[in-house]
């Protein structure tokens, strides 16, 4: 058998290398055409949660109401005169704007002489994030104790309140703006008291003192209670 020449060996090597490259190309093409192929991937899932808790908070602004002291000038009418003092309702307190309140800026009648004052009205705000079913008001003495302190031989004076709200939806109870008697027992002054935005209401107070009222001192404690 004759020896294989170097040229023949070189040609075979080229052929073998070419076959190897062709095989590799075909294998890569086949891998590329396989669909759904995915590397080894591990997926982990987490869960997040948050809970906002309800907070019931009622804030009273202008906690002291001082009407001062003075006399009642009885020369204005033939029969009987009264000094009427009304708290200021046009108030802007803690961003609760009542500057345009229809209840007015407070007043004292001409019969009021001396050191009588016009204090600010009470402002009650829902500073929590939960509505109140209602807000009630009660006092330690009410109008009965007021009249007992300033007795009149003709007509006793009065101790009264009336309501105004921020906007038109702080409370669902509708009031006509007239004065109501201050009582010792709980009196609902606001129903379904809302949160945020329009979340405040105002209580204007009025004292009416008779010209023949007994000289005396008087005070009353008013409590506002929010019921969830």
C-alpha positions in Angstrom: 0.0 0.0 0.0 1.3 3.3 -1.0 1.9 6.0 1.5 -0.6 8.8 1.8 0.9 12.0 0.7 1.1 15.1 2.9 -1.3 17.0 0.6 -3.9 14.2 1.0 -3.6 14.3 4.8 -3.9 18.1 4.8 -7.0 17.8 2.6 -8.6 15.3 5.0 -7.9 17.6 7.9 -9.6 20.5 6.2 -12.6 18.3 5.5 -12.8 17.1 9.0 -12.6 20.6 10.4 -15.3 21.8 7.9 -17.6 19.0 9.0 -17.0 19.9 12.7 -17.8 23.5 12.1 -20.9 22.6 10.0 -22.1 20.3 12.8 -21.6 23.1 15.4 -23.6 25.6 13.2 -26.4 23.1 12.7 -26.6 22.4 16.5 -26.7 26.2 17.2 -29.4 26.7 14.7 -31.5 23.9 16.2 -31.1 25.4 19.7 -32.1 28.8 18.4 -35.3 27.3 16.9 -36.5 25.6 20.1 -39.3 27.6 21.7 -40.1 27.8 25.4 -36.6 27.4 26.4 -35.8 29.2 29.7 -32.8 29.3 32.0 -33.2 28.1 35.5 -35.1 31.0 37.3 -36.4 31.1 40.9 -39.3 33.4 41.7 -40.2 34.6 45.2 -43.3 36.6 46.1 -43.9 39.0 49.0 -47.0 40.6 50.3 -47.5 44.1 51.8 -50.4 45.5 53.8 -51.5 48.7 55.6 -54.4 49.5 57.9 -55.6 53.0 58.8 -57.1 52.9 62.3 -60.1 55.1 63.2 -59.4 58.0 65.5 -62.2 60.0 67.3 -61.0 63.4 68.3 -63.1 66.5 69.3 -61.3 69.9 69.8 -62.9 72.9 71.4 -61.5 76.4 70.6 -62.1 79.5 72.7 -62.6 77.6 76.0 -63.2 80.7 78.2 -66.2 83.0 77.7 -66.2 86.1 79.8 -69.1 88.6 79.5 -67.5 91.0 82.0 -69.5 93.0 84.5 -71.8 96.1 84.4 -75.2 97.5 84.9 -78.5 97.5 83.1 -79.8 101.0 82.2 -83.6 100.9 82.7 -84.5 104.2 81.0 -85.0 102.9 77.5 -88.6 101.6 77.8 -91.6 102.4 79.9 -92.1 98.9 81.4 -89.0 96.7 81.5 -85.5 96.8 80.0 -82.9 94.1 79.4 -79.2 94.0 78.6 -78.6 91.5 75.9 -75.0 90.2 75.2 -74.3 88.1 72.2 -70.9 86.4 71.5 -68.9 87.1 68.3 -69.6 84.5 65.6 -67.5 85.9 62.8 -64.4 84.0 63.8 -61.5 82.4 62.0 -60.1 79.8 64.4 -57.5 77.2 63.6 -58.3 77.5 59.8 -62.0 77.2 60.4 -63.4 80.2 58.7 -66.7 81.6 60.1 -65.9 85.2 59.0 -69.0 85.3 56.9 -71.3 83.8 59.5 -74.9 85.0 59.3 -75.0 85.1 63.2 -72.9 88.3 63.2 -70.0 89.7 65.0 -71.6 89.8 68.4 -73.3 92.7 70.1 -74.5 94.3 73.3 -77.7 96.2 73.5 -77.8 100.0 74.4 -79.1 99.0 77.9 -75.7 97.4 78.7 -73.5 99.9 80.4 -70.3 99.5 82.2 -67.7 96.9 81.6 -69.7 94.3 79.6 -67.7 92.3 77.1 -68.4 90.5 73.8 -66.4 87.3 73.9 -65.8 84.8 71.1 -68.2 82.0 70.4 -67.3 78.3 70.9 -65.9 76.5 67.9 -65.9 72.7 67.9 -63.9 70.8 65.3 -63.7 67.1 64.4 -59.9 66.6 64.4 -60.0 62.8 64.0 -60.7 60.7 60.9 -64.0 59.2 62.0 -67.4 60.9 61.9 -69.5 61.4 65.1 -73.0 60.2 65.3 -73.8 63.4 67.2 -72.3 66.0 69.5 -74.2 66.9 72.7 -74.0 69.9 75.0 -74.8 70.0 78.7 -74.1 72.5 81.5 -73.8 72.4 85.3 -76.5 75.0 85.9 -78.3 76.0 82.7 -80.8 78.7 82.4 -82.5 77.7 85.6 -79.4 78.5 87.7 -78.8 81.7 85.6 -82.3 83.0 86.5 -81.9 82.1 90.1 -78.7 84.2 90.3 -80.3 87.3 88.7 -83.9 87.1 89.9 -86.4 89.7 88.6 -89.7 90.8 90.1 -91.1 91.2 86.5 -89.4 89.0 83.9 -86.3 86.8 84.4 -83.4 86.9 82.0 -82.4 84.2 79.6 -79.3 82.0 78.9 -79.5 80.7 75.3 -77.5 79.3 72.4 -77.7 78.9 68.6 -75.8 77.1 65.9 -73.8 77.7 62.7 -71.7 75.3 60.7 -68.6 75.5 58.5 -69.9 75.4 54.9 -73.1 73.5 54.7 -72.3 69.9 55.4 -70.4 69.6 58.7 -73.6 68.4 60.4 -76.7 66.9 58.9 -79.1 68.4 61.5 -80.8 71.6 60.2 -81.2 74.5 62.6 -83.1 77.6 61.8 -80.7 80.0 63.6 -83.0 80.8 66.5 -81.9 80.7 70.1 -82.5 77.6 72.3 -82.5 77.4 76.0 -79.3 76.2 77.7 -80.2 73.1 79.6 -78.5 70.9 82.2 -79.4 67.7 80.4 -77.7 66.6 77.2 -78.9 68.5 74.1 -77.9 67.4 70.6 -76.2 70.3 68.9 -74.9 68.5 65.8 -75.8 65.2 64.1 -73.5 63.2 61.9 -70.5 65.4 62.5 -68.1 65.0 59.5 -64.3 64.9 59.1 -61.9 67.0 57.0 -62.8 70.0 54.9 -66.1 71.2 56.4 -65.5 69.7 59.9 -66.4 72.4 62.4 -69.4 74.2 63.8 -69.9 77.2 66.0 -72.1 77.8 69.1 -73.1 81.4 69.8 -74.2 82.2 73.3 -76.5 84.9 74.5 -77.3 86.3 78.0 -80.2 88.6 78.6 -80.1 90.4 82.0 -83.2 92.2 83.5 -82.9 95.8 84.7 -84.0 94.7 88.2 -81.9 91.6 88.3 -80.4 90.8 91.7 -76.7 91.9 91.9 -74.8 88.7 91.9 -71.9 86.7 90.3 -72.6 83.8 87.9 -70.7 81.2 86.0 -71.6 78.0 84.2 -69.6 75.0 82.9 -70.4 73.8 79.4 -69.4 70.3 78.2 -69.4 69.1 74.6 -69.4 65.4 74.1 -68.8 63.6 70.8 -70.6 60.2 70.4 -69.2 57.8 67.9 
